[in-house]
Amino acid sequence: MKKNTKLMTLVIAALLAATLLTGCGTKKAPDADKSMDAFYQLIVCHKADAMTDLGIDSAEVSDTLNVYKESTISSLKDSFKSAGITLTTKDAENIYDALSQALSSLDYEVSVKKQEKKEAVVTVKSQYIDYLSVFKDAKKKTVDALKPQHIETKEDAQKLLIKNVAKGFKSMKPSSEMKTKTFTLTKQNIKSGEDTVTLYFPKDSKQLGSDLINLVTGR
């Protein structure tokens, strides 16, 4: 009787272990469109919730947003510098905020074109803003305003130009049409914080972010 009880205990333990192992091994990754949507919301809309819902550590997501903001502000400063204008950090942040507001208003769709065991192809269809036209319009408005407002100094003209760029992004209307971009994601085990999550993820997140920004700025 004791032998049978011991044997039954071993069998139950083995079954439990097998069940636990099966559960871990077959853990399904979220569909690829979930990951792509999270990237769009993070990079374009500057929203972190979709990415953290996938299991990515909130501190890492926050760091990514900060890096993106700093990179965009630096790029804005360089663009103005090439035109002979020194853009202060405060002015650059104002333009960044206006740009972010314009991008977050865009309509978009994410769909899975093909999803296999190790790889997926997803399509992002999005409205866009005419990024370069904002600077062209701001320049024209500034030149047109120089004489009527009796702006005589270079510094005042530059301040007006910077103000007009921020205004341009705030009043920018999304395109009536949508552009489409296709992305390839691979199934990966992502170490994030203290956890590891299985997701369809880009091989190069930086390149994916750049491609998304080009898509939504009409470039």
Secondary structure as GFF3:
##gff-version 3
##sequence-region A 1 219
A	DSSP	alpha_helix	2	25	.	.	.	ID=ss1
A	DSSP	alpha_helix	32	43	.	.	.	ID=ss2
A	DSSP	alpha_helix	49	53	.	.	.	ID=ss3
A	DSSP	alpha_helix	58	82	.	.	.	ID=ss4
A	DSSP	alpha_helix	89	104	.	.	.	ID=ss5
A	DSSP	beta_strand	108	115	.	.	.	ID=ss6
A	DSSP	beta_strand	119	126	.	.	.	ID=ss7
A	DSSP	alpha_helix	131	146	.	.	.	ID=ss8
A	DSSP	alpha_helix	154	171	.	.	.	ID=ss9
A	DSSP	beta_strand	179	192	.	.	.	ID=ss10
A	DSSP	beta_strand	195	201	.	.	.	ID=ss11
A	DSSP	alpha_helix	205	216	.	.	.	ID=ss12
###
